[in-house]
């Protein structure tokens, strides 16, 4: 009976060792899968962070373009209104009554400067940038005094026309010709 018990114990020991090895292999496989999933999760988080940063940069550019387009629209409206007022005042009397004179409108304020914290983000190489030169506002209009022989120049008083200088973001400069 003792040899049978010893044999049974050896069988149990072999079975236990076999089960322990099988469990260790399964544990190693599960640890490997867990590590792979953690790496994939980190890659997905990095990708989501990159996409979020790209979307934030795109939103900033869209907002800046919207501000510049709004400013360009307001500026064009300002130029048009002042042209209309100047034409109306020049078509009136040679020395209009002060109550009939049209005051020039003030130029719209320039768009706010971009946030310096957002400027550290890199720009894509083909990103369109909006500038005032692209708005074709470099020269509004330019007129001079009427020639001596014209009928308008021999009227009661010579009128001086205004010469407008190119728009600068700081201010509108006006010279008398």
Helices and strands as residue ranges (DSSP letters): H 2-91, G 98-100, G 118-120, G 132-135, E 162-164, E 174-176
